[in-house]
């Protein structure tokens, strides 16, 4: 039978997710070789690994919407884990917490990677009736906290999220860009615009009733100096709030102006 050290598991994220695949899984692969693999549920099939890229096991894209994904994704993941027999299962969605609780008594080390502050996110879930959101948020806080005492380790995406879990077994790995993602290019100006929508019911809606937004102005001089002006606005009122020096720009990157 197959036996490996680490299985990264996600039933929601795409297989080439920056955090899961490019940073965590690929880093582990460089250290442990073919003893590291990634399991996803996208229906694109299995893929062989290489020295720096983990092998991918496809659980199949589940049908039945969110409920089908939670139920069938966990069942398929359990079957794969019984076949691969990994020493560590590192999963990335709160819906997989019950699976982690089942796997732990089987002698498997469980790592929960907490990408978001789920209890707070619940307040914005349109599919949860508004009167139930506070209770659901409190229930999720308790459920995550109880599971955290049982799991072997936790990985938080931000220091704020890490505060909710036991300090002695929680590490923070933030989603910062890698140095290799920056490069020296020709002089120019780039605008990066982001919206923080506070009022729309669905992410896909184009109509924004009330939003706050920021514009990042990046001035590139063609040397090693990059300066950004962060312009923040609310309801169309713009204010220049910071001027930041970001240091050297490295060669050989996809980030070019």
N, C-alpha and C positions, 0 to 999 in steps of 0.2 A: 504493500500500500504506500501511497504518496505521503510524505511527511515534510513539513516546512516550518520555518521559524516564525514568519510574520505574514498574516493576510490582512491587507487593507480592504475594508468593506464599505461600499456605498450603494444604496438602492435608489438614490435621487440624483446625485451629481453625474455629469458627463465623464467619460473615461479619461479625457485629457484635462480635467480640472486642474487649474494652476496650483492650488494648495495641495490637493490630494495626490495628484499624479506627478507633476513636474518637480515639486519641492520635497514632499515627504516620501512618497513611494520610490522615486528615483534615487533619492539620497540613501534610503535603506538598501536599495538594490546595489549601489556602489559598495556598501559595507558588507552585505551578506550574500550577494550574488543571487543565484537562482532559488535561494531560500526565502525570497520575498515575492509576493504576487498581489495583484489587485483584482477584486471582484466588483463588478458593476451590473446594472440591470438596464441596458439600453437596446438590446436586441440586435447589436451589430456583430455578434459572434466573438469567439475567442481570438486571442492574438498572442503570438510567441514573444518572449522577451529577448533582451540583449544584455550586454555588460552593464549598461546604464539605464535600461528601460525594463520595468517589471512585466512579467507575463500577465495577461488579462484574461479573466474568466467571466464570461457573459452569463448572467442568471436568466436572461430573457426579459423582454419588456413586458411587465405585467399588465393585464387588462382589469377593468373594473374600477378605474379611477383611483382616488386616494386610498380608499379602503382596500381595494384589490392589491395595490402596491404594498401596503403595510402587511397584509396577511400573506399573500403569495410570495412577496419578496423575501420575507423572513423565513418562510418554509424552504424556499429554494436555497437560500443562503445556508441554512442549517444542514441541508443535504450535502452541499459542497464542502462545508467545514468538516463534516464527518468523513468525507473522502480524503481531503487534503491533510487533515489532522495537524493544523498549525499550533505552535506553542503559544502564539499571541494573535489575538484578533483585535484589530484597531478599526473601530467603526466611526462613522461620521454623521449619523442622523439620530435625533432623539427617538424616532419611531423604532429604532433598533435596540433601545434599552431593554425591552423584555427579552429579546434574543440574547443579549449579553448576560442577563440574569439566569437564563437557562444554561448557557455555555460555561459559566463560572464553576459550578459544581462538577463539571466534567474535567476539571484540571487545566483549563485554558486560561491564560492570562488575558484580561480584558482591559482595553484602553478606549476611553470615550473621548472623541475629539469634538469639542463644543465650539461650533462655528458662530452661533448666534445666541443672544439672550432670549431664549424661547419664552419664558414667562412674560416678558415685556412685549414680545412680538404678538402674543395672543391678543393683546388689546387692539391690534389692527387687523385681525383675521375676520374678513367680512362674512365667512361661512359659519362663524360661531355667533349665535344670538347675543346681542350686546349685554343683556342682563346676566348672561352666564360667563362673560369674559373674566371678570375679577375672580370668580371662584375657580375657573379653569386655570388661570394664571397661578393662583395659590397652590392648586393641586399639582401643577407641573413643577413648581418650585420644590414642593415636598418630595415628589417622585424622583426628580433629578438628584436632590440632596441625599435621599435614602440610597439610591443606586450608587452614588459617588462614594459612600462609605463602604460599599461592597466591592466595587471595581478596583483594579490594581493601580491604575494611573489615569489621569485626565490631562488633556491638552486643550488649553483655552486660546481662542483667537485674539483676545484683548485682555489687558490687565483687569479691566472692570468685570469681565466675565469670570476671570480666575478668582476674584474675591468671593464668589459664591460657593467655592469648593475647598476641600481640605488642603491647606497650604503644603503639607509635607509630601503630597503625592500629585501635585498639580504643577505643570509647567506652562508657560505662555509662549506660543509661537505665533507671532503676528504676521499679517499678510503684506509685508514690505516687499518691494521689488528687489530682485537680485542685482548686484553691481554689474553683471554682464548685460543687463537690459538697457544700459545707458551707453551712448557712444558719441564721439566727436563727429559733428556733421557740419554742413555749411551754415552760415549765419541765417537767422530767420526768426520768426515769431509764430508761436503756436497757441491756440486758445483751447482750453479744456473746460467744458461746461457741465456741471452736474446739478441735478434737481433732487431735492428732498421733498417728496410729496406727502403732505400731512392729511389730505382730505379726500382724495379719490378712493373709490371703493375697490377698483381693480387696477392692477399695474398696467394693463393694456389700454386703459382709457386715455384718450388724447386730451380730453377736457380737464384742465387743472383749475379747480375752484380757488384753492389757496395753497401757495407753495413758497418755500424759501429756496434760493439758489445761489450758487457761487460760480465765479469765473476765474480760472487760473490762467494768467498771462505769463507765458514763458518766453523770455528774451534770450536768444542764443547768439553769442558774439563770434562763434567760430573757434574760440579758444577753449580753455578749461573753465570758463566762468559761465554759470547759469544763474540768472536772477529771476525770481518769480514775484509777481504782484498778485496777491489774493484779493479779489474784489467781491465782497459779499453784499447781497441785496435782499430786500424783502419787499414784495409788492412793487418792484420796479425801482426802488430807491437804492442807489449804489453808493457804497462807502469803501474807500481804500483802507484796509485794516492792517496790512503787513507787507514788508519787503524782506525777502529771505534769500540769503546766499546758500546754494545747495552744493557747492564744492565742485570737484573734478568730474568730468564726463569721460567715461571709459570707452575704449575702442571695441570693435566687433560686437555690435548690438543691433537689435531690431528697432530700437528707439532712435529714430533719426528725424531731423527736421528738413 
